[in-house]
């Protein structure tokens, strides 16, 4: 039997051939129940030493929940964890770290008002004695941090405040922190969500080095191209269950997608039959007061149109749309809505003009994690629900939220479910519901599908299509070229704060977008 045929048969059988003694980690028959939902149903995962084991699945498939059981954040209802042949119980994250298991979380929660080295060594600061006093040895902490960052080729100063860093650099700090524990198993949950292509390549080089040192990586990602580049094996989950485990080489992109969503997906993007109408938004020579921000940007948005905005990190795309929405000041330039000049100094002004903004980082600037779905969905339009005696009308709030849950197909046990307990895709839908309840005419969507699986992406794309058919206009920032090419009627490309060019859908290609994004010419 040929090797290719053997791999094909293994893929169809839903498994790979391994000897039991190859496993450094076994999670056997793990189950976990939350109120109203069974997050994990008899899940088994086996990881070999010195390999990258990818876990894939739609949002809500149970990937992060399984890893939180391994890292001691959740306690499984049933099942067992075997580490290096020994059955273990992990009661908390401290015990997991002591056992050589570290985790880079999908949600970044650094202590923003402290510096880099304090974030990396939080909870284990080096101490030196001064007589009867014990103080943090900041000199040693600085030196150790500098060594760690140098080893990882990360260009960040140990004493730099985290709040002054970009999302990608904060992601690198979390990676450095996980590696600093000298763990033998590192869980990486969507580690590249805030990284550029060059930074992803750097991370992959680091992962390959860790593999050579015998470290096992459990890698969660929605990006299929990453899986083919870095993973040795792939476990696919769906609805809290394991569909199967395969050698990466035995899989194709179409196989992964169909096994994730449980159906064949012939199209990654819905068919757009858009017919953009009159100009609804016009921006003229918009310029930031900051020296390294957007300059002299002019463009138009038509009714029923999706205008994509592409560009590399640092192109000032987000800063531009935040200025249009009143979150940033403007030094010069004008904004016209429906032909009339608009004065927008705050998000309140923007809302009055029919604008809505779905922010880039839903976890830090979007959701209120400790509030439920109803509270998150209605908070941007709260004045609508204030009744007699300044009391909130809960019935209208619930009715509106119920309608949005139905319209946007939000998967949730109930309206009282905390938004933090939803999958990333469903959190994104709740945020979209929040702004739709304000009845906007122009939606600005900044990376609307970041960290969302292919199935949920398609649903978001479908919703966007439906909104434009209703006459809504959308500005969509995206770092994914296929998304820009698949969804936008026109693509506006920025480079270093300047508008490089605008491409019609028919003429746009990845090469043309990259050329405009890489070099600005007057």
C-alpha positions in Angstrom: 0.0 0.0 0.0 1.4 3.4 -0.9 2.0 6.1 1.7 -0.5 8.5 0.1 -3.2 5.8 0.0 -2.5 4.8 3.6 -2.9 8.5 4.7 -6.1 8.8 2.7 -7.6 5.7 4.3 -6.6 7.0 7.8 -8.2 10.3 7.1 -11.5 8.6 6.0 -11.3 6.4 9.2 -11.0 9.5 11.3 -7.7 8.7 13.0 -3.9 8.4 12.9 -1.7 5.6 13.9 0.3 6.1 17.1 1.7 3.9 19.8 0.3 4.6 23.3 3.8 5.3 24.8 4.2 8.2 22.4 1.8 10.4 24.3 3.0 13.0 26.7 -0.6 14.1 27.4 -3.9 12.2 27.4 -7.3 13.8 28.1 -9.7 10.8 28.2 -13.5 11.1 28.1 -13.7 14.7 29.4 -17.2 16.1 29.9 -18.2 19.5 31.1 -21.7 20.9 31.6 -22.7 24.6 32.0 -26.3 25.8 32.7 -28.3 25.1 29.6 -25.4 23.7 27.5 -23.1 20.7 27.4 -19.8 22.2 26.4 -17.8 19.0 26.3 -19.2 15.5 25.6 -16.9 12.6 26.3 -13.9 14.3 24.6 -10.5 12.5 24.2 -7.3 14.3 23.1 -3.9 12.7 22.9 -0.7 14.8 22.3 2.8 13.5 21.5 6.1 15.0 22.8 7.7 17.6 20.6 4.8 18.1 18.2 2.3 20.8 17.3 -1.2 19.4 17.8 -3.9 21.7 16.4 -7.4 21.8 17.6 -10.0 23.2 15.2 -13.7 23.7 15.2 -16.4 26.3 14.9 -16.9 28.9 17.7 -18.7 27.1 20.5 -17.2 23.7 19.5 -15.6 23.4 22.9 -11.9 24.0 22.1 -11.2 26.7 24.7 -13.3 24.9 27.3 -11.2 21.8 26.9 -8.0 23.7 27.3 -9.4 25.5 30.4 -10.0 22.1 31.9 -6.4 21.2 31.2 -5.1 24.5 32.7 -7.2 24.2 35.9 -9.6 27.1 35.1 -12.5 24.6 34.9 -12.9 21.3 36.7 -14.2 18.5 34.4 -17.4 16.9 35.4 -16.0 13.5 34.4 -13.0 12.0 32.6 -9.3 11.8 33.4 -6.0 13.7 32.5 -2.8 11.6 32.2 0.5 13.4 32.0 3.7 11.5 31.2 1.8 8.3 32.0 0.6 9.4 35.4 -3.0 10.3 36.2 -3.2 13.8 37.6 -5.8 16.2 39.0 -5.4 19.9 38.2 -7.3 22.1 40.6 -6.1 25.5 39.5 -3.7 27.3 37.1 -0.9 27.4 39.6 -0.9 23.6 39.8 -0.9 23.4 36.0 2.1 25.7 35.8 3.9 23.6 38.4 3.2 20.5 36.3 4.8 22.2 33.3 1.7 23.3 31.5 1.3 27.0 30.4 -1.4 28.7 28.4 -1.6 31.8 26.1 -5.2 32.8 26.4 -7.3 34.0 23.5 -8.5 36.9 25.6 -5.6 39.3 26.5 -5.9 40.7 30.0 -2.6 42.3 30.9 -2.2 44.8 33.8 -2.1 47.8 31.5 -0.8 50.3 34.0 2.3 48.2 34.8 5.4 47.6 32.7 6.4 44.6 30.6 8.6 42.9 33.1 6.0 43.2 35.9 3.4 41.6 33.6 5.7 38.7 32.7 6.8 37.9 36.3 3.5 38.7 38.0 3.0 36.4 41.0 6.6 35.3 41.0 8.7 38.5 41.4 12.4 37.9 42.3 12.9 38.9 45.9 16.0 40.1 47.7 16.4 40.6 51.5 17.2 43.9 53.1 17.6 42.8 56.8 14.1 42.1 58.0 12.6 43.5 54.8 11.9 41.7 51.5 11.7 43.8 48.4 11.3 43.0 44.7 14.6 42.7 43.0 13.8 45.0 40.0 17.4 44.9 38.6 17.3 41.1 38.4 13.8 41.2 37.0 14.9 43.6 34.3 17.9 41.5 33.4 15.9 38.3 33.2 13.2 39.9 31.1 15.8 41.4 28.8 17.4 37.9 28.3 14.0 36.3 27.7 12.9 39.0 25.1 16.3 38.8 23.4 16.1 35.0 23.2 12.7 35.3 21.6 13.9 38.2 19.3 11.2 40.5 20.7 12.0 44.2 20.4 10.3 45.6 23.5 11.9 47.3 26.5 11.3 45.5 29.9 10.3 48.8 31.6 7.9 50.0 28.9 4.3 50.5 30.1 1.9 47.9 28.6 -0.8 50.5 28.0 1.5 52.2 25.5 1.9 49.0 23.4 0.0 47.8 20.3 -2.2 44.7 20.5 0.5 42.7 18.6 3.2 43.6 21.1 0.9 42.7 24.0 0.3 39.3 22.3 4.1 38.8 22.2 4.3 39.6 26.0 1.8 36.9 26.6 3.8 34.5 24.5 7.0 35.4 26.3 5.3 34.9 29.7 4.1 31.4 28.8 7.5 30.4 27.6 9.2 31.9 30.7 7.7 29.0 32.8 9.9 26.5 30.9 6.8 24.5 30.3 6.8 21.2 28.4 3.2 21.7 27.2 2.2 25.2 25.9 -1.4 25.9 25.0 -1.7 28.6 22.3 -5.3 29.8 21.9 -5.6 31.9 18.8 -2.0 33.3 19.3 -1.8 35.1 15.9 -5.1 37.0 16.1 -3.3 40.3 16.6 0.0 39.6 14.7 1.2 40.7 11.3 2.4 38.2 8.7 6.0 38.9 9.6 5.2 38.4 13.3 3.4 35.2 12.5 6.5 33.9 10.7 8.6 34.9 13.7 6.2 33.0 16.0 6.3 29.9 13.8 10.2 29.9 13.9 9.9 30.1 17.7 7.5 27.2 17.8 9.8 25.1 15.6 12.7 25.8 18.1 10.5 24.8 21.0 9.6 21.5 19.2 13.3 20.7 18.9 13.6 21.2 22.6 10.9 18.6 23.2 8.1 21.0 24.0 4.6 20.1 22.9 2.3 22.8 21.5 -1.5 22.6 21.6 -2.4 25.1 18.9 -6.0 26.5 18.5 -6.6 28.5 15.4 -9.4 29.3 12.8 -6.8 30.0 10.2 -6.5 26.9 8.0 -3.3 28.0 6.2 -1.5 28.3 9.6 -2.5 24.7 10.4 -1.0 23.3 7.3 2.2 25.3 7.9 2.8 24.5 11.6 0.8 21.6 12.8 1.8 17.9 12.9 -1.7 16.6 13.8 -5.2 18.0 13.8 -8.1 17.2 16.1 -11.4 18.6 14.9 -14.3 19.3 17.3 -18.0 20.0 16.7 -20.7 20.7 19.2 -18.6 19.7 22.2 -17.5 16.4 20.6 -14.4 15.2 18.8 -15.0 14.5 15.1 -11.6 12.8 14.7 -7.8 13.3 14.7 -5.7 13.2 11.6 -2.2 13.7 10.4 -2.1 17.2 8.9 -0.8 15.9 5.6 -3.8 13.6 5.3 -6.2 16.6 5.2 -7.2 19.2 2.7 -8.8 22.6 3.3 -12.2 21.4 2.0 -12.0 18.4 4.3 -11.2 20.5 7.4 -14.1 22.9 6.6 -16.6 20.2 6.0 -15.6 18.3 9.2 -15.8 21.5 11.2 -19.2 22.6 10.1 -20.7 19.2 9.4 -21.6 20.1 5.8 -20.0 20.8 2.5 -19.3 24.5 1.9 -18.8 25.2 -1.8 -18.6 28.9 -1.4 -16.7 30.9 1.3 -18.6 34.1 0.5 -22.3 34.6 -0.3 -23.2 35.9 -3.8 -23.4 39.7 -3.8 -26.0 41.3 -6.0 -25.4 44.8 -4.8 -26.5 47.9 -6.7 -25.0 50.8 -4.8 -27.0 54.0 -5.0 -26.4 57.6 -4.2 -23.5 58.9 -2.1 -24.5 58.8 1.6 -21.1 59.6 3.1 -18.3 61.8 1.8 -15.0 62.5 3.5 -12.8 65.3 2.3 -9.1 65.7 3.2 -9.5 64.3 6.7 -6.3 64.9 8.7 -5.3 63.9 12.2 -3.5 66.4 14.5 -1.0 63.7 15.3 2.2 63.7 13.2 2.2 59.9 12.4 -1.5 59.4 11.7 -3.9 59.8 8.7 -3.4 62.7 6.3 -5.6 64.2 3.6 -7.9 61.2 3.2 -10.8 61.6 0.9 -13.4 59.0 -0.2 -17.1 58.3 -0.8 -19.5 55.7 0.4 -22.7 54.9 -1.5 -26.0 53.6 -0.2 -26.1 49.8 -0.1 -22.4 49.5 -0.7 -19.7 47.6 1.2 -16.5 49.7 1.0 -13.5 47.6 2.2 -10.5 49.2 3.7 -7.2 47.3 3.4 -3.7 48.1 4.5 -0.8 46.8 6.7 -0.4 47.4 10.4 0.3 51.0 11.0 -1.6 52.2 7.9 -4.0 54.1 10.3 -7.2 52.5 9.1 -8.6 52.1 12.6 -7.6 55.6 13.6 -9.4 57.0 10.5 -12.7 55.3 11.2 -12.5 56.2 14.9 -12.1 59.8 13.9 -15.1 59.6 11.7 -17.0 58.2 14.6 -15.9 60.9 17.0 -13.5 58.9 19.0 -10.5 60.8 17.8 -9.9 64.5 17.1 -9.6 65.9 13.6 -7.1 68.8 12.7 -8.7 69.5 9.3 -11.0 68.1 6.7 -14.8 67.7 6.4 -17.4 64.9 6.7 -20.6 65.1 4.7 -23.6 62.9 5.3 -26.4 62.9 2.8 -24.9 66.0 1.2 -24.8 68.1 4.4 -21.7 68.8 6.4 -21.7 66.8 9.7 -20.0 68.0 12.9 -19.0 64.9 14.8 -17.1 65.5 18.0 -18.2 62.4 19.9 -19.8 59.0 19.4 -23.1 60.6 20.6 -22.9 63.0 17.6 -22.0 60.0 15.3 -25.1 58.1 16.5 -27.3 61.1 15.8 -26.1 61.1 12.2 -26.9 57.3 11.9 -23.4 55.9 12.3 -22.4 52.8 14.2 -18.9 51.4 15.0 -18.1 47.7 15.7 -14.6 48.0 17.2 -11.5 46.0 16.3 -11.0 44.4 19.8 -14.4 43.1 20.9 -13.0 41.8 24.2 -11.3 45.1 25.3 -13.5 47.7 23.7 -16.7 45.9 22.8 -18.3 43.5 25.2 -19.2 44.0 28.9 -18.2 40.5 30.0 -20.0 40.6 33.3 -23.3 41.7 31.8 -25.8 39.4 30.1 -26.9 39.4 26.4 -29.9 41.7 26.9 -27.8 44.2 28.8 -25.0 44.1 26.1 -27.4 44.3 23.2 -29.4 47.3 24.5 -26.8 49.5 26.2 -26.0 51.7 23.1 -29.7 52.6 22.8 -30.5 52.7 26.5 -32.5 55.9 26.4 -35.2 54.2 24.3 -35.9 51.8 27.2 -36.3 54.4 30.0 -39.9 54.7 31.0 -41.9 56.3 33.9 -40.0 57.3 37.0 -36.7 56.8 35.0 -37.0 53.0 35.3 -35.9 50.7 32.5 -38.7 48.9 30.6 -37.3 45.3 30.8 -40.1 44.0 28.6 -39.2 46.1 25.6 -35.5 45.4 26.1 -36.2 41.6 26.2 -38.5 41.9 23.2 -35.9 43.7 21.1 -33.1 41.4 22.2 -35.3 38.3 21.4 -35.9 39.7 17.9 -32.2 40.2 17.4 -31.3 36.8 18.6 -33.7 35.4 16.1 -32.7 37.7 13.2 -28.9 37.2 13.7 -29.2 33.5 14.6 -27.4 34.0 17.9 -26.8 30.7 19.7 -27.4 31.2 23.5 -29.1 29.2 26.3 -31.0 32.3 27.3 -31.1 36.1 27.3 -29.7 36.0 30.8 -26.5 34.2 29.7 -23.4 36.3 30.4 -21.9 37.4 27.1 -18.5 36.1 28.2 -19.9 32.6 28.2 -20.7 32.8 24.5 -18.4 31.8 21.6 -16.5 34.5 19.8 -18.8 34.4 16.8 -21.9 34.8 18.9 -20.3 37.6 21.0 -19.7 39.4 17.7 -23.3 38.9 16.7 -24.5 40.4 20.0 -22.3 43.5 19.4 -23.8 43.7 15.9 -27.3 43.5 17.4 -26.3 46.4 19.8 -25.7 48.7 16.9 -28.5 47.5 14.7 -30.9 48.4 17.6 -29.8 52.1 17.1 -31.2 52.0 13.6 -28.0 53.1 11.8 -27.7 53.9 8.1 -23.9 53.5 8.1 -22.1 50.6 9.8 -18.4 50.7 10.3 -17.1 47.2 11.0 -13.4 47.0 12.1 -12.2 43.4 11.6 -15.7 42.0 11.9 -14.6 38.3 11.6 -11.3 38.3 13.6 -11.1 35.2 15.7 -14.2 33.6 14.2 -14.4 30.3 12.4 -15.4 29.7 8.8 -19.0 28.8 9.6 -19.6 31.9 11.7 -17.8 34.0 9.2 -20.2 33.0 6.5 -23.1 33.9 8.8 -21.6 37.4 9.4 -21.1 37.8 5.6 -24.7 36.8 5.0 -25.9 39.3 7.6 -23.8 42.1 5.9 -25.4 41.1 2.6 -28.9 41.3 4.0 -28.2 44.7 5.5 -26.9 46.2 2.3 -30.0 44.8 0.5 -32.0 46.8 3.1 -30.2 50.0 2.0 -27.6 50.1 4.8 -24.1 51.1 3.9 -21.0 49.4 5.3 -17.4 50.3 5.8 -15.4 47.1 6.5 -11.8 47.1 7.6 -10.1 43.8 7.1 -6.6 42.4 7.2 -7.7 39.3 5.3 -7.4 39.9 1.5 -9.8 37.0 0.6 -12.4 38.8 2.8 -11.9 42.1 1.1 -12.0 40.5 -2.4 -15.0 38.4 -1.5 -17.2 41.0 0.2 -16.3 44.5 -0.9 -17.8 46.4 -3.8 -14.8 48.7 -3.8 -11.5 48.4 -1.8 -9.8 51.5 -0.4 -6.1 50.8 0.5 -4.1 52.9 3.0 -0.4 53.1 3.6 1.3 55.0 6.5 -1.8 57.2 7.0 -2.3 58.1 3.3 -4.9 56.8 0.9 -2.9 54.8 -1.7 -5.8 54.0 -4.0 -9.3 52.7 -4.5 -10.0 49.6 -6.5 -13.3 48.4 -8.0 -14.2 44.8 -7.3 -13.7 43.8 -10.9 -10.1 45.1 -11.0 -8.9 44.2 -7.5 -6.4 41.4 -6.9 -4.2 40.5 -3.9 -1.1 41.7 -5.8 -2.7 45.1 -6.5 -3.8 45.5 -2.9 -0.4 44.5 -1.5 1.4 46.9 -3.9 -0.8 49.8 -2.7 -0.5 48.8 0.9 3.3 48.6 0.8 4.2 51.8 -0.9 2.5 55.2 -1.0 3.2 57.4 -3.9 1.7 60.9 -4.3 
